[in-house]
Amino acid sequence: MKVGRKKVDGGAAPRTIAASSIAALLVAALAGGGTGCSGRTFTKSMTLGGKKVSARRLNRGEHLYVTYCSACHGIKGDGKGPAAIGLRPPPRNFTQGQFKFAAVASGQLPNDEDFLRIIQKGLHGSAMLPWNDVPEREIMDIVQYIKTLSPKWADKSPGEPIVPGPDPWAERKGEAITRGMKVYHGMAQCLSCHPAYETKETINAASLELAKREATLRPDAYYAEMKDSDYGYKLMPPDFTRDHVRAGETLEDIYRTIASGIGGTAMPTWKGALPDDDIWAMAYYTRSLIEIKGSPAADARREKLVASLAVASHGNTKTN
């Protein structure tokens, strides 16, 4: 939603607001005088996501949306605002009614608390800055207006919130990381999209222990693999030793993302498919990778693993 912060590949986006984005925001605000810019005036209440919302609140939310959000997300909410050109990832298209980072099962509509968290905290490594300086009441007015942009909100209610169980590893971080490594590579098969981070032998042992089968590695197993999405463009899953994790990098953030999945992408909902202890363990393991992000140690580790896979592949070719 926030304008003027373009993503810089390989690093955090600068906090300086670009002049072009300021101009875009001014144009958006002045064009509509701050109200009814999309030509919509609400004269009666609406039921959205199972809740009745007054016309007054929707008009107020539209005014605030035009002021704060339309430069990137567009007057129509289609993600095609004047400041959206060149932003990667693109601003969310609210007309789809599809959201990535809610604490609900993948593909379900988010709860208001999800909107509030994402807007206040922002999305790391994207043009979506934290909007923690905007009063919560105004944010929630914007949220109600956003729901008018997709017909899904008239027909459906938000998903059941996914609530984390107690962290069973709080006093056993080392054990958690070891278990998480095994689940990541051997049971959940995260390496089918994200990079692998261990040797082929270690991965195979984890797969035999947890999945009772030999591991199969992609030819470029130590790099992420681009995947299709429901958003009209392909997505590259993050390499946790290189990339930002959009929804946050605390243990709780990582747990929520793993448990809920990411709507509209290849990232499934793991809550219910894996024991809660294993989801927490994967959060610890993922966090251990994030802690070395961008370091010489992370680069050296990757180079060593890539070289080992190349040697193994060359050996198999000679044997065959």
Secondary structure, 3 states (H helix, E strand, C coil): CCCCCCCECCECCCCCCCHHHHHHHHHHHHHHCCCCCCCCCCCCCEEECCEEECHHHHHHHHHHHHHHCHHHHCCCCCCCCCCCCCCCCCCCCHHHCCCCCCCCCCCCCCCHHHHHHHHHHCCCCCCCCCCCCCCHHHHHHHHHHHHHHCCHHHHCCCCCCCCCCCCCCCCCHHHHHHHHHHHHHHHCCHHHCCCCCCCHHHHHHHHHHHCCCCCCCCCCCCCCCCECCCCCCCECCCCCCCCCCCCCCCHHHHHHHHHHCCCCCCCCCCECCECHHHHHHHHHHHHHHHCCCCCHHHHHHHHHHHHHHHHHHHHHHHHC
